[in-house]
Amino acid sequence: MVNLGFSIGELQFKNPVLTASGIFGYGQEFDDFLDVSRLGGIIVKGTTLEPREGNLYPRMAETPSGMLNAVGLQNKGIDYFEKSIYPKIKGYNTNIVVNINGSYIDDYVALSSRINKLGKIPAIELNISCPNVKMGGMAFGTNPKSAREVIKAVRAVYSKKLIVKLSPNVTNIVDFARIAEEEGADSISLINTLLGMSVDVKKMKPSLSTVTGGLSGPAIKPVALRMVWQVANAVKIPVIGLGGIMTTSDALEFLLAGASAIQVGTASFIDPQASIKILEGIEKYLVQKGFSDIREIIGYINRKT
């Protein structure tokens, strides 16, 4: 038997494979393809205080080894989540994490206060890559001062596990990881999508209605892996890695670089069972290598180089 579990403080996860927000919906969408409860956790789609229609179409575009999206956090808001989604998913035998988003610090505070009362939600993922309206649209997560303010404000009202999701669109990712740790984050997830764009040469206009969008998929894995490695060596709290994880080998790279867990995102668009296959692959790898506990390989390269 191999121990695949990891923890964020006293919060236990049965294994290190989670699903990334924005890809896996609320979990129910994948019930026909896999047993969601086998996963270490699911991070449900981005939730905001009020309903959002999202951006105009087209808002997704394929790129070499990746995809661009500018969906714009389309969701029906926290009221809908509490009344219509939460009762249906709270029975999953795995950790359910809600990704929260806002345009003002007050939005984040109100959301986290609401979710704090939901007994079957043990953690939130604080997405600080959203535009801070008061700062003219600059993302909270790309300005040290605003990043610190929003994390501090949420920590003051949220008593459960706080995972802060960092933006890669910064000069030094370590600075923001340390801010998150200093302000009480229990874990850090990274990376969010990289800012990119594409042009439709036939139509002679941008491929996305918003011109720019978030780049995900295999193309961003080397950048994500480098940032995870940097952050894992700079903070003491668990790091959750994501960005271009398509295979077991990809996931193992993140674990060996220092991530305690990983999130599967774009891969689930191609293969709805990707997360389970990666989980099975990790266990098989540990057995083949003679390890009995996944913690034996976390950050392994840092001990051997």
C-alpha positions as CSV (number, residue, x, y, z in Angstrom):
1,M,0.0,0.0,0.0
2,V,1.2,3.5,-0.8
3,N,0.2,6.5,1.2
4,L,-0.9,9.2,-1.2
5,G,-2.3,11.7,1.3
6,F,-1.2,15.2,2.0
7,S,-2.6,17.9,4.3
8,I,-3.0,21.6,4.6
9,G,-2.7,22.1,8.3
10,E,-5.1,19.7,9.9
11,L,-7.2,19.4,6.7
12,Q,-6.5,16.0,5.2
13,F,-6.6,15.1,1.5
14,K,-6.7,11.5,0.4
15,N,-4.4,12.1,-2.5
16,P,-2.6,15.0,-4.3
17,V,-4.8,15.2,-7.4
18,L,-7.3,18.0,-7.5
19,T,-9.2,19.6,-10.4
20,A,-8.6,23.2,-11.4
21,S,-11.3,25.8,-11.2
22,G,-13.0,26.8,-14.4
23,I,-12.5,23.4,-16.0
24,F,-14.4,20.9,-13.9
25,G,-17.6,22.9,-13.4
26,Y,-19.2,21.8,-10.1
27,G,-18.1,18.2,-10.4
28,Q,-21.5,17.0,-11.4
29,E,-20.7,17.5,-15.0
30,F,-18.1,14.7,-14.8
31,D,-20.2,12.2,-12.9
32,D,-20.8,10.1,-16.0
33,F,-17.1,9.8,-16.6
34,L,-15.5,9.2,-13.2
35,D,-16.1,8.8,-9.5
36,V,-15.4,12.3,-8.3
37,S,-15.0,11.1,-4.7
38,R,-11.8,9.3,-5.8
39,L,-10.0,12.6,-6.2
40,G,-8.2,14.4,-3.5
41,G,-10.5,17.4,-4.0
42,I,-12.4,19.4,-6.5
43,I,-12.1,23.2,-6.9
44,V,-15.4,24.4,-8.3
45,K,-15.7,27.1,-10.9
46,G,-15.1,30.7,-10.0
47,T,-17.9,32.1,-7.9
48,T,-18.7,35.8,-7.5
49,L,-21.1,37.7,-5.3
50,E,-23.5,38.6,-8.0
51,P,-24.3,36.7,-11.2
52,R,-22.0,37.4,-14.2
53,E,-22.8,36.8,-17.8
54,G,-19.1,36.7,-18.8
55,N,-17.5,38.2,-21.9
56,L,-18.9,38.3,-25.4
57,Y,-18.2,35.5,-27.9
58,P,-15.8,34.4,-29.2
59,R,-14.1,33.9,-25.9
60,M,-12.0,30.7,-26.5
61,A,-9.3,30.1,-29.1
62,E,-7.0,27.2,-29.7
63,T,-3.3,28.0,-29.9
64,P,-0.2,25.8,-30.5
65,S,0.1,23.5,-27.4
66,G,-2.6,25.4,-25.6
67,M,-5.7,27.5,-25.5
68,L,-6.8,31.0,-24.8
69,N,-9.9,31.8,-22.8
70,A,-11.7,35.0,-21.9
71,V,-14.8,33.5,-20.4
72,G,-15.0,36.3,-17.9
73,L,-16.1,34.3,-14.8
74,Q,-19.5,33.5,-16.1
75,N,-21.5,32.1,-13.1
76,K,-24.8,32.6,-11.4
77,G,-23.5,34.0,-8.2
78,I,-23.3,32.9,-4.6
79,D,-27.0,32.8,-4.0
80,Y,-27.5,30.2,-6.7
81,F,-24.5,28.2,-5.5
82,E,-25.9,28.0,-2.0
83,K,-29.4,27.1,-3.0
84,S,-28.9,25.0,-6.1
85,I,-25.4,23.6,-6.3
86,Y,-24.2,23.1,-2.7
87,P,-27.0,20.7,-1.7
88,K,-26.1,18.5,-4.7
89,I,-22.4,18.3,-4.3
90,K,-21.9,18.4,-0.5
91,G,-22.3,14.6,-0.5
92,Y,-19.1,14.0,-2.4
93,N,-16.6,12.1,-0.3
94,T,-13.8,14.5,-1.1
95,N,-12.8,18.0,-0.2
96,I,-14.8,20.7,-2.0
97,V,-13.0,24.0,-2.5
98,V,-14.7,27.1,-3.8
99,N,-12.7,29.5,-6.0
100,I,-13.8,33.0,-5.2
101,N,-13.5,36.2,-7.2
102,G,-14.3,39.9,-6.9
103,S,-13.8,43.4,-8.3
104,Y,-13.6,45.0,-4.9
105,I,-12.1,43.8,-1.6
106,D,-15.6,44.0,-0.1
107,D,-16.7,41.4,-2.6
108,Y,-14.1,38.9,-1.4
109,V,-15.0,39.6,2.2
110,A,-18.7,39.1,1.7
111,L,-18.1,35.9,-0.3
112,S,-15.7,34.3,2.1
113,S,-18.1,35.2,5.0
114,R,-20.9,33.4,3.2
115,I,-18.9,30.3,2.3
116,N,-17.5,30.2,5.9
117,K,-20.9,29.1,7.0
118,L,-21.2,26.1,4.6
119,G,-20.2,23.1,6.7
120,K,-19.1,20.9,3.8
121,I,-16.7,23.5,2.3
122,P,-13.4,23.2,4.2
123,A,-11.5,25.7,2.1
124,I,-11.6,28.5,-0.4
125,E,-9.2,29.3,-3.2
126,L,-8.7,33.0,-3.3
127,N,-8.3,34.1,-6.9
128,I,-6.4,37.4,-6.8
129,S,-6.0,37.6,-10.5
130,C,-9.2,39.6,-10.9
131,P,-9.3,43.3,-11.8
132,N,-9.4,45.7,-8.8
133,V,-12.0,48.2,-10.0
134,K,-10.8,50.9,-7.6
135,M,-7.3,50.6,-9.1
136,G,-8.5,51.0,-12.7
137,G,-8.6,47.4,-13.6
138,M,-5.2,46.2,-12.4
139,A,-5.3,42.7,-11.0
140,F,-5.1,42.4,-7.2
141,G,-2.4,39.8,-7.7
142,T,-0.1,41.9,-9.7
143,N,0.3,44.7,-7.1
144,P,1.9,43.9,-3.8
145,K,-0.1,46.4,-1.8
146,S,-3.5,45.3,-3.1
147,A,-2.6,41.6,-2.9
148,R,-1.7,42.1,0.8
149,E,-4.9,44.0,1.5
150,V,-7.3,41.5,0.0
151,I,-5.6,38.5,1.6
152,K,-5.6,40.2,5.0
153,A,-9.2,41.2,4.7
154,V,-10.3,37.7,3.8
155,R,-8.2,36.1,6.5
156,A,-9.9,38.3,9.1
157,V,-13.4,36.9,8.3
158,Y,-12.6,33.4,7.0
159,S,-11.8,30.7,9.6
160,K,-11.2,27.7,7.4
161,K,-8.3,26.8,5.1
162,L,-7.3,29.7,2.8
163,I,-5.6,28.8,-0.5
164,V,-4.3,31.8,-2.4
165,K,-4.1,31.4,-6.2
166,L,-1.3,33.6,-7.6
167,S,-1.0,35.3,-10.9
168,P,2.1,34.5,-13.0
169,N,1.9,37.9,-14.7
170,V,4.4,39.5,-12.2
171,T,8.1,40.3,-12.1
172,N,8.9,38.1,-9.0
173,I,6.4,35.4,-8.0
174,V,8.3,34.8,-4.7
175,D,7.4,38.3,-3.5
176,F,3.7,37.5,-3.8
177,A,4.0,34.1,-2.3
178,R,5.7,35.5,0.8
179,I,3.0,38.2,1.1
180,A,0.3,35.5,1.0
181,E,2.2,33.5,3.7
182,E,2.7,36.6,5.9
183,E,-1.0,37.4,5.7
184,G,-2.2,34.0,6.9
185,A,-2.6,31.9,3.8
186,D,-2.6,28.2,4.6
187,S,-1.5,27.2,1.1
188,I,-0.6,28.7,-2.3
189,S,-1.7,27.5,-5.7
190,L,0.0,28.5,-8.9
191,I,0.0,29.4,-11.6
192,N,-3.1,31.0,-13.0
193,T,-3.2,31.6,-16.8
194,L,-0.6,33.7,-18.6
195,L,-1.8,36.7,-20.5
196,G,-1.8,36.1,-24.2
197,M,-3.5,36.8,-27.5
198,S,-4.2,35.5,-30.9
199,V,-5.1,37.1,-34.3
200,D,-7.5,35.5,-36.9
201,V,-5.6,36.3,-40.1
202,K,-8.6,35.3,-42.3
203,K,-11.0,37.7,-40.5
204,M,-8.1,40.1,-39.8
205,K,-9.1,40.7,-36.2
206,P,-8.3,39.3,-32.7
207,S,-9.5,35.8,-32.1
208,L,-11.1,36.8,-28.8
209,S,-13.7,39.5,-28.3
210,T,-11.5,40.8,-25.4
211,V,-8.4,40.8,-27.6
212,T,-6.3,39.2,-24.8
213,G,-7.1,36.2,-22.7
214,G,-5.6,33.6,-20.4
215,L,-3.2,31.0,-21.9
216,S,-3.4,27.5,-20.5
217,G,-2.3,24.0,-21.6
218,P,1.1,22.4,-22.2
219,A,2.6,25.6,-23.6
220,I,2.8,27.1,-20.1
221,K,4.1,24.1,-18.2
222,P,7.8,25.1,-18.1
223,V,6.9,28.5,-16.7
224,A,4.5,27.1,-14.2
225,L,7.0,24.5,-13.1
226,R,9.7,27.1,-12.6
227,M,7.5,29.3,-10.5
228,V,6.3,26.3,-8.4
229,W,9.9,25.4,-7.8
230,Q,10.8,28.9,-6.8
231,V,7.9,29.3,-4.4
232,A,8.2,25.9,-2.8
233,N,11.8,26.8,-1.9
234,A,10.7,30.2,-0.5
235,V,7.7,29.4,1.8
236,K,6.8,26.9,4.5
237,I,3.2,26.4,3.6
238,P,2.1,23.7,1.1
239,V,2.2,24.6,-2.6
240,I,-0.3,23.3,-5.1
241,G,1.0,23.3,-8.7
242,L,-0.9,23.7,-11.9
243,G,-0.4,24.8,-15.4
244,G,-0.2,22.5,-18.4
245,I,-0.4,19.2,-16.5
246,M,-1.6,16.7,-19.1
247,T,0.0,13.4,-18.1
248,T,1.3,11.6,-15.1
249,S,4.8,12.6,-16.0
250,D,3.8,16.3,-15.9
251,A,2.2,15.9,-12.5
252,L,5.3,14.1,-11.2
253,E,7.6,16.9,-12.4
254,F,5.6,19.4,-10.2
255,L,5.7,17.0,-7.2
256,L,9.5,16.4,-7.6
257,A,10.0,20.2,-7.8
258,G,8.2,20.8,-4.5
259,A,4.5,20.9,-5.0
260,S,2.5,19.0,-2.4
261,A,-0.4,18.5,-4.8
262,I,-1.4,19.3,-8.3
263,Q,-4.5,20.5,-10.2
264,V,-5.6,19.1,-13.5
265,G,-7.1,21.7,-15.8
266,T,-7.1,21.8,-19.6
267,A,-6.4,18.1,-19.8
268,S,-10.0,17.4,-18.7
269,F,-11.3,19.1,-21.9
270,I,-9.4,16.5,-24.0
271,D,-10.0,13.5,-21.7
272,P,-12.7,13.8,-19.0
273,Q,-10.9,10.9,-17.1
274,A,-7.5,12.6,-17.2
275,S,-7.4,13.4,-13.5
276,I,-8.1,9.8,-12.5
277,K,-5.6,8.5,-15.0
278,I,-3.0,10.8,-13.5
279,L,-3.8,9.7,-10.0
280,E,-3.4,6.0,-11.0
281,G,-0.2,6.8,-12.7
282,I,1.3,8.6,-9.7
283,E,0.5,5.5,-7.5
284,K,2.0,3.2,-10.1
285,Y,5.2,5.3,-10.2
286,L,5.6,5.3,-6.5
287,V,5.3,1.5,-6.4
288,Q,7.8,1.0,-9.2
289,K,10.3,3.3,-7.5
290,G,9.9,1.6,-4.2
291,F,8.4,4.5,-2.3
292,S,5.7,3.9,0.3
293,D,4.7,7.5,0.9
294,I,4.2,10.3,-1.6
295,R,6.0,12.7,0.8
296,E,9.2,10.9,0.0
297,I,9.2,12.5,-3.5
298,I,7.9,16.0,-2.7
299,G,10.7,18.4,-3.5
300,Y,13.0,15.5,-4.3
301,I,15.1,17.4,-6.8
302,N,15.9,20.0,-4.2
303,R,17.5,17.4,-2.0
304,K,19.5,15.8,-4.8
305,T,20.9,18.8,-6.8
